[in-house]
Amino acid sequence: MTQHDPQADATALLQFHRDPELLTVVNVWDSASAKVVSAIPGTKALATASHSIAASRGYEDGENIPVAEMIGEVERIVAATTLPVTADLEAGYGDPDDTVRRAVAAGVCGANLEDQLRPLPEAVARVSAAIQAAAAEGVPDFVLNARTDAFLRAGDRDKADVLADAIERGRAYLDVGAPLVFVPGRLDEEQIGALVEAFGRQRLTVIGRPGMPGLSRLAELGVARVSYGPWSQRVALTALAKLVEAVQAGGGLPDDVRSNT
């Protein structure tokens, strides 16, 4: 088992976000995926994907997996790498500060925490409680990636109102100590630019998905981090499906399969 110092990992992970070079994290969901991603040159840190962990254990996304199972899988991922690990803790499984404490005990140095568009005072209090819980466990540099679901839950709302909501929420989370704001969704350059202007450079994290600006452009705009959520698992499962299709058609393994994974 790899030993981690969560505070030292957190300090390093925070610096990766503050550096002008865009941090990319391809999300993992178990020890095997963690080892594969860790071994690729240029990988600086790992991020778990709650959706993918839940799916691999037969649960629907949305905090349906018991928190003990989620933290147990995160702990195995941490043990599989020497790199800093940040965990997707959804909305905290009913008790965000306790969940953060359990994640720190598992070796995690950062986390995503969803607001699920709760009333802003409640959402701010949950972010603050999570940060304080990590500090109380000896990780004052804990890299909390405070997520607002303003765009994911926008529905038919006016785009300008959605952007204004995301900015208000993100600023509030930064004000209580969150180092980063995560705004998932299909964002265009104008929206990303407005979010960076509101939060400051190297404070915004986004999810890579079809239709998003390229990595070089995101770096130019001042984005701190791009993650891939469940998309990495979908890519892996697409490869598996293609293998099955090839076998069913009378073929076999592709020539470029890697034996060291």
Secondary structure, 3 states (H helix, E strand, C coil): CCCCCHHHHHHHHHHHHHCCCCEEECCECCHHHHHHHHHCCCCCCEEECHHHHHHHCCCCCCCCCCHHHHHHHHHHHHHCCCCCEEEECCCCCCCHHHHHHHHHHCCCCEEEEECCCCCHHHHHHHHHHHHHHHHHCCCCCCEEEEECCCCCCCCCCCHHHHHHHHHHHHHHHHHCCCCEEECCCCCCHHHHHHHHHHHCCCCEEEECCCCCCCHHHHHHHCCCEEECCCHHHHHHHHHHHHHHHHHHCCCCCCCCCCCCC
